[in-house]
Amino acid sequence: MADLLVNLAFLHRRPTGLDTYALQVLPALDPLQPQVVTLTDCSAPRRLWWTQWHLPQIYRQSQCSLLFCPVPEAPLFQGCRF
């Protein structure tokens, strides 16, 4: 079981600045054996909805103790430690 859940739901087909940052940081997290979640082909409104409602469910089901969101979006008022 991983202690760290990494949210990469924002990644684009063509990497932007935040995509590049996250993809460069991810190998450094390998020793922690994180659980990584992604979301394909998502628009910004869909991603925000997913982040606020679906991601907290994944966090609870994974029993991880920490959520890493490399973007300025994280679940609000959901009890997720990030």
PEGI-V614745 format. One record per helix or strand of 2 or more residues. SS is the DSSP state (helix for helix, strand for strand). FROM is the first residue (numbers start at 0). TO is the last residue. If there is no record, write none. Layout:
SS/FROM/TO  SS/FROM/TO
This chain:
strand/3/6  helix/16/31  strand/34/36  helix/43/61  strand/65/68
